[in-house]
């Protein structure tokens, strides 16, 4: 009777390693590369302008949001996403640092409701349900007549500008999800607007 064929120890370990790499390598590459090229994600501003009138200084903003697969997957699994908009009004000064005149923040909470198969958008204490993710994202990515400052706070002889930012707030995700977030979770937009 012939003894079974035994591979040398090094060859045996190499065989085990190659088998493990066979299924781990595509997974690691997918995580490192993020979203596929056909599915670009980001924020594209479609409208962003300031209105200065008797009611004060207001901001109008709308954007087209494209979420990555990992963000959509997390939403489908019940993880709420928070989108934050911040606008800061500055008065230019040549002799010192610019003076902050006003600051305004808004935070939307977007979540999926599996029992009703609907998407819920909450802004403060108000919430609204939508039938599709596209409808909910359209609401999350738009602001109309957002009041930044009263008209009395603006001196007509001074120069003002607004720093605006809109982003996915990953600091409000559950702690285990915050560890090792890839580039496909960075979703944001920053602009500086001159007040006329």
C-alpha positions in Angstrom: 0.0 0.0 0.0 1.3 3.4 -1.0 1.3 6.3 1.6 -0.8 9.3 0.7 0.9 12.1 -1.1 2.0 14.9 1.3 3.0 18.3 0.2 5.9 20.0 1.8 4.9 22.3 4.6 5.8 25.5 2.7 3.8 24.4 -0.3 0.9 23.4 1.9 0.8 26.9 3.5 1.1 28.6 0.2 -1.9 26.6 -1.1 -4.0 27.6 1.9 -3.0 31.2 1.5 -3.8 31.3 -2.2 -7.3 29.8 -1.4 -8.0 32.5 1.2 -6.7 35.2 -1.1 -8.9 33.9 -3.8 -12.0 35.2 -2.1 -10.5 37.9 0.0 -8.7 39.8 -2.8 -11.9 40.8 -4.7 -13.5 41.9 -1.5 -10.5 44.0 -0.5 -10.2 45.6 -3.9 -13.9 46.5 -3.9 -13.6 48.1 -0.5 -10.4 50.0 -1.5 -11.7 51.2 -4.9 -15.1 52.3 -3.5 -17.8 53.1 -6.0 -17.6 51.8 -9.6 -16.9 54.3 -12.4 -20.4 54.1 -13.7 -21.9 55.2 -10.4 -20.3 58.4 -9.4 -21.4 59.9 -6.2 -21.5 63.5 -5.0 -23.3 66.8 -4.7 -23.9 68.9 -7.8 -25.3 72.4 -7.0 -28.1 73.3 -9.4 -28.9 76.6 -7.7 -27.2 78.6 -5.0 -27.8 82.4 -4.6 -28.4 85.1 -2.0 -31.3 87.5 -1.9 -30.9 90.8 0.0 -34.2 92.6 0.6 -36.4 94.3 3.2 -36.9 90.9 4.9 -33.1 90.5 5.3 -30.6 88.2 3.8 -31.9 84.9 2.5 -30.3 82.0 0.8 -31.7 79.6 -1.8 -30.0 76.3 -2.4 -30.8 73.2 -4.4 -28.6 70.3 -5.5 -28.6 67.0 -7.1 -27.4 64.2 -4.7 -26.0 61.0 -5.9 -25.4 58.5 -3.2 -22.8 55.7 -3.3 -23.9 52.1 -3.0 -22.6 51.8 0.5 -24.6 54.8 1.7 -27.8 53.5 0.0 -27.2 50.0 1.4 -26.8 51.4 5.0 -30.0 53.4 4.5 -31.9 50.3 3.3 -30.6 48.5 6.4 -32.2 51.1 8.7 -29.2 53.4 9.4 -30.4 57.0 9.4 -28.2 59.5 7.5 -27.8 63.2 8.6 -27.3 65.9 6.1 -26.1 69.3 7.4 -26.1 72.8 5.9 -24.2 75.7 7.4 -24.1 79.3 6.3 -21.8 81.9 8.0 -22.1 85.6 7.2 -18.9 87.5 7.4 -18.1 91.3 7.3 -14.7 92.0 5.6 -12.3 94.1 7.5 -8.9 95.2 6.2 -7.4 96.0 9.6 -8.3 92.7 11.5 -9.7 89.3 10.9 -13.1 89.3 9.3 -16.1 89.6 11.7 -18.7 86.9 11.9 -22.1 88.6 11.7 -24.4 85.6 11.7 -24.4 81.8 11.5 -27.3 79.4 10.6 -27.4 75.6 10.6 -29.9 73.1 9.4 -29.8 69.3 9.8 -32.0 66.8 8.0 -32.4 63.2 9.1 -33.1 60.7 6.3 -34.3 57.3 7.2 -36.0 54.3 5.6 -39.2 52.9 7.2 -39.4 49.2 6.3 -42.9 48.6 7.6 -44.4 51.2 5.3 -41.7 51.0 2.6 -41.3 54.7 2.7 -38.6 57.3 3.3 -38.8 59.8 6.2 -37.2 63.2 6.2 -37.1 65.0 9.5 -36.1 68.7 9.9 -36.2 69.6 13.6 -39.6 68.4 15.0 -41.2 68.2 11.5 -41.1 65.0 9.5 -42.6 63.9 6.2 -42.8 60.5 4.4 -42.0 60.0 0.8 -42.6 57.0 -1.5 -39.1 57.0 -3.1 -35.6 57.7 -2.2 -35.4 60.2 -5.1 -38.2 62.3 -3.7 -36.7 62.3 -0.2 -33.3 63.3 -1.6 -34.8 66.2 -3.5 -36.2 67.5 -0.2 -33.0 67.0 1.7 -31.0 68.8 -0.9 -33.0 72.0 -1.2 -33.5 75.1 0.9 -35.8 78.0 0.0 -35.7 81.5 1.5 -33.4 80.4 4.4 -33.1 83.6 6.5 -29.4 84.3 7.5 -29.7 87.8 8.9 -32.1 90.6 9.5 -31.9 93.6 7.2 -30.9 95.8 10.1 -27.8 93.7 10.7 -26.3 94.6 7.4 -24.6 98.0 6.9 -25.1 99.2 3.2 -21.5 100.6 3.2 -19.8 97.4 4.3 -18.7 94.4 2.2 -20.1 91.0 3.2 -19.7 87.4 2.1 -21.2 84.1 3.0 -19.4 80.8 3.4 -21.8 77.9 2.7 -21.3 74.2 3.3 -23.5 71.2 2.7 -22.4 67.7 3.7 -23.3 64.2 4.9 -22.6 64.4 8.6 -20.8 61.2 9.3 -20.2 62.2 13.0 -23.8 61.3 13.7 -23.5 57.8 12.4 -23.4 54.9 14.9 -19.9 54.7 16.4 -18.9 51.3 14.9 -19.7 52.6 11.4 -17.5 55.7 11.9 -14.4 53.5 12.1 -12.7 53.1 8.7 -15.2 55.0 6.5 -13.9 55.2 3.0 -13.9 58.0 0.5 -17.3 57.1 -0.8 -18.8 58.4 2.4 -17.4 61.9 2.0 -20.2 63.8 0.4 -20.2 67.6 0.5 -20.1 71.0 -1.1 -18.5 74.3 0.0 -19.0 77.7 -1.7 -18.2 81.3 -0.9 -20.8 83.9 -2.1 -20.4 87.6 -2.2 -23.4 89.7 -0.8 -24.5 92.3 -3.3 
